[in-house]
Amino acid sequence: MMMGFKAYSLFSFKMSIFLLLFIDMATAYSSHSSSADTTKHTNNWAVLVCTSRFWFNYRHMANTLSLYRTVKRLGIPDERIILMLADDMACNARNKYPAQVFNNENHRLNLYGDNVE
């Protein structure tokens, strides 16, 4: 039996939240399990997944890219970030701002970056 679109969208949202909570709990556990004086955590990873696609799910991709920026800002290098998302928003014909993705209405911060072909 195939899952309806709304059910699939809700499922993908729940899975994204689950992954983020899992990563957060794993990071919190590892930071409490060892003394800050003896070790520095250099093996942290982040897995960010956006299973939504198509234009009407723009917000899901924007949220995932916002989390990506936050993870980088917290010090996790690109080599330890796994980012999975449908790459169809920035260059979509309905996007008023070609090659850009924003997470709010003031359009101050382009989440997509400058490397767009």
C-alpha positions as CSV (number, residue, x, y, z in Angstrom):
1,M,0.0,0.0,0.0
2,M,1.4,3.4,-1.0
3,M,1.7,6.1,1.6
4,G,-0.3,9.3,0.8
5,F,1.6,12.5,0.1
6,K,0.6,14.2,3.4
7,A,1.5,11.1,5.4
8,Y,4.9,10.9,3.5
9,S,5.6,14.6,4.2
10,L,4.8,14.1,7.9
11,F,6.9,11.0,8.0
12,S,9.9,12.7,6.4
13,F,9.5,15.6,8.8
14,K,9.4,13.3,11.8
15,M,12.5,11.4,10.5
16,S,14.4,14.6,10.2
17,I,13.5,15.7,13.7
18,F,14.4,12.2,15.0
19,L,17.9,12.3,13.3
20,L,18.5,15.8,14.8
21,L,17.5,14.7,18.3
22,F,19.6,11.5,18.0
23,I,22.7,13.5,17.0
24,D,22.0,16.0,19.8
25,M,21.7,13.3,22.4
26,A,24.8,11.5,21.1
27,T,26.8,14.7,21.3
28,A,25.5,15.5,24.7
29,Y,26.2,12.0,26.0
30,S,29.8,12.1,24.6
31,S,30.4,15.5,26.1
32,H,29.3,14.4,29.6
33,S,31.0,11.0,29.5
34,S,34.5,12.4,29.4
35,S,36.2,15.2,31.3
36,A,36.6,18.5,29.4
37,D,40.1,18.7,30.9
38,T,41.4,15.5,29.3
39,T,39.9,15.5,25.9
40,K,38.6,17.7,23.2
41,H,35.9,16.3,21.0
42,T,37.3,16.1,17.5
43,N,35.2,13.3,16.1
44,N,31.7,14.9,16.0
45,W,29.6,14.3,13.0
46,A,26.3,15.8,11.7
47,V,23.8,14.1,9.5
48,L,21.2,16.5,8.0
49,V,18.4,15.0,5.9
50,C,15.6,16.7,4.0
51,T,13.4,14.2,2.3
52,S,11.0,16.7,1.0
53,R,11.1,17.9,-2.6
54,F,9.1,20.1,-5.0
55,W,8.5,23.8,-4.7
56,F,5.8,23.8,-2.1
57,N,8.3,22.2,0.4
58,Y,10.7,25.1,0.1
59,R,10.6,25.6,3.8
60,H,11.9,22.2,4.6
61,M,15.0,22.7,2.5
62,A,15.5,26.2,4.0
63,N,15.3,24.7,7.5
64,T,17.8,22.0,6.6
65,L,20.2,24.6,5.2
66,S,19.8,26.7,8.3
67,L,20.8,23.7,10.4
68,Y,23.8,23.2,8.2
69,R,25.0,26.7,8.8
70,T,24.5,26.3,12.5
71,V,26.4,23.0,12.6
72,K,29.3,24.7,10.7
73,R,29.2,27.6,13.0
74,L,29.5,25.3,16.0
75,G,32.8,24.0,14.6
76,I,32.0,20.8,12.7
77,P,34.0,20.8,9.4
78,D,32.4,20.0,6.0
79,E,34.3,16.6,6.0
80,R,32.1,15.5,9.0
81,I,28.8,16.8,7.7
82,I,26.5,14.6,5.7
83,L,23.9,16.8,4.0
84,M,21.2,15.1,2.0
85,L,18.5,17.1,0.2
86,A,16.8,17.4,-3.1
87,D,18.7,20.1,-5.1
88,D,15.7,21.6,-6.8
89,M,14.8,24.9,-5.0
90,A,17.5,27.4,-5.8
91,C,17.1,27.1,-9.6
92,N,13.4,26.4,-9.7
93,A,11.6,28.6,-12.3
94,R,9.2,29.8,-9.5
95,N,12.0,31.1,-7.3
96,K,11.9,34.9,-7.4
97,Y,15.6,34.9,-6.3
98,P,17.5,32.6,-8.7
99,A,20.3,30.5,-7.2
100,Q,19.3,31.7,-3.7
101,V,17.4,30.1,-0.8
102,F,16.2,32.1,2.3
103,N,14.6,31.0,5.5
104,N,12.6,34.2,6.2
105,E,11.0,37.1,4.5
106,N,13.7,39.7,5.0
107,H,16.1,37.9,2.6
108,R,19.2,38.9,4.4
109,L,21.1,35.6,4.4
110,N,21.3,33.4,1.3
111,L,21.5,29.9,2.7
112,Y,22.4,28.3,-0.6
113,G,25.8,29.9,-0.9
114,D,27.7,31.3,-3.8
115,N,28.7,28.1,-5.6
116,V,25.8,27.7,-7.9
117,E,26.2,26.6,-11.5
